Amino acid sequence: MTRLYRYAISVFALFALGSWGFFAHRISPQLATYYLPKKMQPFFFANLDKLVYDSVRPDVRRNTDPKEAPRHFIDFEVFGDSAAWKMPEKWEDATRKYPADTLYKYGTLPWRVQEMQLKLTEAFRQQQKDSILYYAAEVCHYVGDAHVPLHTSYNYDGQLTNQRGIHALWESMLPELDIAEYRLNHKHKARYITDPQHHIWEILRNTHVLVQGVFAEERKASESIPDSVKYRTQIRNGKNYQYYTPVFARSYSKRLADEVQHQLVATAEAVSDYWYTCWVNAGKPDLSAIQAPSESLRADLKKEKKAWRKNELLAKGLLRARKGER
């Protein structure tokens, strides 16, 4: 069984479960941990497996909580021309301009990030380990969603432009296929965010600028690839569904250049900034008092960071999103 064929089967399994983007979401907390200051890093490293595992929890929650879905996106086009730059950033101001049910229908992502950021700050302040880890994972997920272009568009899956499946193509297939070529060792040190609420809006604006290219490059890639090569068909619940093939995904990826890699790394950088900001706003509590790091843990952290600096996490089997794979 070829690597590409195994990949196609695994991606279909992901889609069948409705879990788009799990792989990329699970990379972010690991990279974010490396960017943290020394007073935070051991605590997050000690709990990294949990953070990686829980980073997809909000997506899983969508299956049982009807209120969850709108927290992952904001459909800017619905709110008028250049809405990303014109909408009120504060929830109170937004509800004065738009009906609350309209906001809930077309997405509340920026306000969800702000809510989770405040809860994480309070968890740090109270020095509650379980709450810190819970809200750190939540922040990680929603900040990740804010870096995915199609989480900012009403045409979120190409359903309006005959490009259905493009969401999973960009968010799931490309990082799964290209991860070995990604440079994950970008230098970054967690920075304090003066205005977290404004900051997430700036992230969303930068992300939304990419939307047009996401669709345009798919169309250009399609010009030289016939549908028989572009799509594969799978039967689900007695119905035929079309999915993009790895062959087409490779072609599309080349057209996008390093866009997906850039957004993935930018997610990790932003997550580290939010974690750090919450910790600072909570008074910089001593995390070693919550969980004292052992010498063996410090040694493992040093070893893992060395592999990361050399961009060898995947090669050395240390990329936790791929834990157990060879």
ZITADA-V131371 format. One record per residue. RES is the residue in three letters. NEAR is the number of other C-alpha atoms within 10 Angstrom. Layout:
BEGIN
<<RES	NEAR> <RES	NEAR>>
END
This chain:
BEGIN
<<MET	5> <THR	7> <ARG	7> <LEU	13> <TYR	11> <ARG	10> <TYR	15> <ALA	19> <ILE	10> <SER	13> <VAL	20> <PHE	13> <ALA	12> <LEU	17> <PHE	14> <ALA	12> <LEU	10> <GLY	15> <SER	16> <TRP	21> <GLY	25> <PHE	22> <PHE	22> <ALA	26> <HIS	28> <ARG	25> <ILE	21> <SER	28> <PRO	33> <GLN	22> <LEU	24> <ALA	26> <THR	23> <TYR	27> <TYR	23> <LEU	23> <PRO	14> <LYS	9> <LYS	13> <MET	20> <GLN	18> <PRO	23> <PHE	22> <PHE	23> <PHE	22> <ALA	18> <ASN	13> <LEU	18> <ASP	17> <LYS	15> <LEU	24> <VAL	22> <TYR	16> <ASP	23> <SER	29> <VAL	23> <ARG	16> <PRO	18> <ASP	20> <VAL	16> <ARG	13> <ARG	16> <ASN	11> <THR	9> <ASP	10> <PRO	9> <LYS	11> <GLU	16> <ALA	19> <PRO	18> <ARG	21> <HIS	23> <PHE	26> <ILE	26> <ASP	23> <PHE	23> <GLU	15> <VAL	13> <PHE	16> <GLY	10> <ASP	10> <SER	11> <ALA	14> <ALA	22> <TRP	13> <LYS	11> <MET	16> <PRO	16> <GLU	17> <LYS	13> <TRP	15> <GLU	10> <ASP	11> <ALA	14> <THR	14> <ARG	10> <LYS	11> <TYR	13> <PRO	10> <ALA	13> <ASP	10> <THR	13> <LEU	19> <TYR	16> <LYS	15> <TYR	21> <GLY	23> <THR	20> <LEU	27> <PRO	27> <TRP	17> <ARG	19> <VAL	26> <GLN	22> <GLU	14> <MET	19> <GLN	23> <LEU	17> <LYS	20> <LEU	28> <THR	25> <GLU	19> <ALA	22> <PHE	26> <ARG	18> <GLN	13> <GLN	17> <GLN	15> <LYS	15> <ASP	10> <SER	17> <ILE	23> <LEU	21> <TYR	20> <TYR	25> <ALA	28> <ALA	30> <GLU	24> <VAL	28> <CYS	30> <HIS	27> <TYR	26> <VAL	28> <GLY	27> <ASP	25> <ALA	28> <HIS	26> <VAL	24> <PRO	26> <LEU	28> <HIS	25> <THR	28> <SER	21> <TYR	18> <ASN	18> <TYR	20> <ASP	19> <GLY	17> <GLN	13> <LEU	10> <THR	10> <ASN	10> <GLN	16> <ARG	17> <GLY	16> <ILE	22> <HIS	22> <ALA	21> <LEU	24> <TRP	23> <GLU	22> <SER	22> <MET	25> <LEU	20> <PRO	20> <GLU	18> <LEU	16> <ASP	15> <ILE	14> <ALA	14> <GLU	12> <TYR	16> <ARG	16> <LEU	22> <ASN	18> <HIS	15> <LYS	9> <HIS	18> <LYS	15> <ALA	21> <ARG	17> <TYR	17> <ILE	17> <THR	9> <ASP	9> <PRO	18> <GLN	17> <HIS	14> <HIS	17> <ILE	22> <TRP	21> <GLU	16> <ILE	17> <LEU	25> <ARG	20> <ASN	15> <THR	19> <HIS	21> <VAL	13> <LEU	16> <VAL	18> <GLN	12> <GLY	13> <VAL	20> <PHE	17> <ALA	13> <GLU	16> <GLU	21> <ARG	15> <LYS	13> <ALA	19> <SER	16> <GLU	9> <SER	11> <ILE	14> <PRO	10> <ASP	13> <SER	9> <VAL	13> <LYS	19> <TYR	18> <ARG	15> <THR	13> <GLN	13> <ILE	9> <ARG	9> <ASN	8> <GLY	7> <LYS	8> <ASN	11> <TYR	13> <GLN	13> <TYR	20> <TYR	21> <THR	19> <PRO	22> <VAL	13> <PHE	20> <ALA	22> <ARG	15> <SER	18> <TYR	21> <SER	22> <LYS	12> <ARG	17> <LEU	17> <ALA	10> <ASP	15> <GLU	14> <VAL	22> <GLN	20> <HIS	15> <GLN	17> <LEU	23> <VAL	24> <ALA	20> <THR	29> <ALA	27> <GLU	25> <ALA	26> <VAL	28> <SER	30> <ASP	22> <TYR	29> <TRP	28> <TYR	23> <THR	22> <CYS	26> <TRP	23> <VAL	16> <ASN	15> <ALA	18> <GLY	11> <LYS	15> <PRO	17> <ASP	15> <LEU	20> <SER	12> <ALA	10> <ILE	12> <GLN	14> <ALA	13> <PRO	16> <SER	11> <GLU	9> <SER	9> <LEU	15> <ARG	15> <ALA	11> <ASP	14> <LEU	17> <LYS	12> <LYS	12> <GLU	18> <LYS	19> <LYS	14> <ALA	19> <TRP	21> <ARG	15> <LYS	11> <ASN	18> <GLU	19> <LEU	20> <LEU	21> <ALA	11> <LYS	12> <GLY	15> <LEU	19> <LEU	20> <ARG	19> <ALA	21> <ARG	15> <LYS	11> <GLY	9> <GLU	10> <ARG	8>>
END
